[in-house]
Amino acid sequence: MGIFSSFFKKENSKEEAKNRLKLVLIQDRAMLPSGVLENMKDDILKVLSKYVEIEKSKLNIEICPYDEDPRKIALVANIPILKASSRRK
């Protein structure tokens, strides 16, 4: 099993690097400063965590091209909600 896990790890690293490069290219084309997306993710999580319990390991927030203009971007979020918080934090 150890042999196979090393193969899968390389594929995951390759895909992860590919996704990071795509993100950098989209941010560059949209003139979005470096680090802004991570800050946005953190802020979104802080606000949502006041109201719902989030499965952070499966959270996916990314920017994607929007329309045909490369300067237009869309923030796309897939945020698995486990349950509503019983009280506001």
Contact map, one row per residue, 1 for C-alpha under 8 A:
11111000000000000000000000000000000000000000000000000000000000000000000000000000000000000
11111100000000000000000000000000000000000000000000000000000000000000000000000000000000000
11111110000000000000000000000000000000000000000000000000000000000000000000000000000000000
11111111000000000000000000000000000000000000000000000000000000000000000000000000000000000
11111111100000000000000000000000000000000000000000000000000000000000000000000000000000000
01111111110000000000000000000000000000000000000000000000000000000000000000000000000000000
00111111111000000000000000000000000000000000000000000000000000000000000000000000000000000
00011111111100000000000000000000000000000000000000000000000000000000000000000000000000000
00001111111110000000000000000000000000000000000000000000000000000000000000000000000000000
00000111111111000000000000000000000000000000000000000000000000000000000000000000000000000
00000011111111100000000000000000000000000000000000000000000000000000000000000000000000000
00000001111111110000000000000000000000000000000000000000000000000000000000000000000000000
00000000111111111000000000000000000000000000000000000000000000000000000000000000000000000
00000000011111111100000000000000000000000000000000000000000000000000000000000000000000000
00000000001111111110000000000000000000000000000000000000000000000000000000000000000000000
00000000000111111111000000000000000000000000000000000000000000000000000000000000000000000
00000000000011111111100000000000000000000000000000000000000000000000000000000000000000000
00000000000001111111110000000000000000000000000000000000000000000000000000000000000000000
00000000000000111111111000000000000000000000000000000000000000000000000000000000000000000
00000000000000011111111100000000000000000000000000000000000000000000000000000000000000000
00000000000000001111111110000000000000000000000000000000000000000000000000000000000000000
00000000000000000111111111000000000000000000000000000000000000000000000000000000000000000
00000000000000000011111111100000000000000000000000000000000001100000000000000000000000000
00000000000000000001111111110000000000000000000000000000000000000000000000000000000000000
00000000000000000000111111111000000000000000000000000000000000000000000000000000000000000
00000000000000000000011111111100000000000000000000000000000000111000010010000000000000000
00000000000000000000001111111111110000000000000000000000000000100000000000000000000000000
00000000000000000000000111111111100000000000000000000000000000000000000000000000000000000
00000000000000000000000011111111000000000000000000000000000000000000011000000000000000000
00000000000000000000000001111111000000000000000000000000000000000000011110000000000000000
00000000000000000000000000111111100000000000000000000000000000000000001000000000000000000
00000000000000000000000000111111110100000000000000000000000000000000000000000000000000000
00000000000000000000000000110011111100000000000000000000000000000000000000000000000000000
00000000000000000000000000100001111110000000000000000000000000000000000000000000000000000
00000000000000000000000000000000111111100000000000000000000000000000000000000000000000000
00000000000000000000000000000001111111110000000000000000000000000000000000000000000000000
00000000000000000000000000000000011111111000000000000000000001100000000000000000000000000
00000000000000000000000000000000001111111100000000000000000000000000000000000000000000000
00000000000000000000000000000000001111111110000000000000000000000000000000000000000000000
00000000000000000000000000000000000111111111000000000000000000000000000000000000000000000
00000000000000000000000000000000000011111111100000000000000010000000000000000000000000000
00000000000000000000000000000000000001111111110000000000000000000000000000000000000000000
00000000000000000000000000000000000000111111111000000000000000000000000000000000000000000
00000000000000000000000000000000000000011111111100000000000000000000000000000000000000000
00000000000000000000000000000000000000001111111110000000000000000000000000000000000000000
00000000000000000000000000000000000000000111111111000000000000000000000000000000000000000
00000000000000000000000000000000000000000011111111100000000000000000000000000000000000000
00000000000000000000000000000000000000000001111111111100000000000000000000000000000000000
00000000000000000000000000000000000000000000111111111100000000000000000000000000000000000
00000000000000000000000000000000000000000000011111110000000000000000000000000000000010011
00000000000000000000000000000000000000000000001111111000000000000000000000000000000110111
00000000000000000000000000000000000000000000000111111100000000000000000000000000111110000
00000000000000000000000000000000000000000000000110111110000000000000000000000000111110000
00000000000000000000000000000000000000000000000110011111001000000000000000000011111000000
00000000000000000000000000000000000000000000000000001111111000000000000000000011110000000
00000000000000000000000000000000000000000000000000000111111000000000000000000011000000000
00000000000000000000000000000000000000000000000000000011111000000000000000000000000000000
00000000000000000000000000000000000000000000000000000011111100000000000000000011000000000
00000000000000000000000000000000000000000000000000000111111110000000000000001111000000000
00000000000000000000000000000000000000000000000000000000011111000000000000001110000000000
00000000000000000000000000000000000000001000000000000000001111100000000000111110000000000
00000000000000000000001000000000000010000000000000000000000111110000000000111000000000000
00000000000000000000001001100000000010000000000000000000000011111000000011110000000000000
00000000000000000000000001000000000000000000000000000000000001111100000011110000000000000
00000000000000000000000001000000000000000000000000000000000000111111111111000000000000000
00000000000000000000000000000000000000000000000000000000000000011111110111000000000000000
00000000000000000000000000000000000000000000000000000000000000001111110110000000000000000
00000000000000000000000000000000000000000000000000000000000000001111110100000000000000000
00000000000000000000000000000000000000000000000000000000000000001111111100000000000000000
00000000000000000000000001001100000000000000000000000000000000001111111110000000000000000
00000000000000000000000000001110000000000000000000000000000000001000111110000000000000000
00000000000000000000000000000100000000000000000000000000000000001111111111000000000000000
00000000000000000000000001000100000000000000000000000000000000111110011111100000000000000
00000000000000000000000000000000000000000000000000000000000000111100000111110000000000000
00000000000000000000000000000000000000000000000000000000000011110000000011111000000000000
00000000000000000000000000000000000000000000000000000000000011110000000001111100000000000
00000000000000000000000000000000000000000000000000000000001111000000000000111110000000000
00000000000000000000000000000000000000000000000000000000001110000000000000011111000000000
00000000000000000000000000000000000000000000000000000111011110000000000000001111100000000
00000000000000000000000000000000000000000000000000000111011000000000000000000111110000000
00000000000000000000000000000000000000000000000000011110000000000000000000000011111100000
00000000000000000000000000000000000000000000000000011110000000000000000000000001111100000
00000000000000000000000000000000000000000000000000011100000000000000000000000000111110000
00000000000000000000000000000000000000000000000000111000000000000000000000000000111111000
00000000000000000000000000000000000000000000000001111000000000000000000000000000001111110
00000000000000000000000000000000000000000000000000000000000000000000000000000000000111110
00000000000000000000000000000000000000000000000000100000000000000000000000000000000011111
00000000000000000000000000000000000000000000000001100000000000000000000000000000000011111
00000000000000000000000000000000000000000000000001100000000000000000000000000000000000111
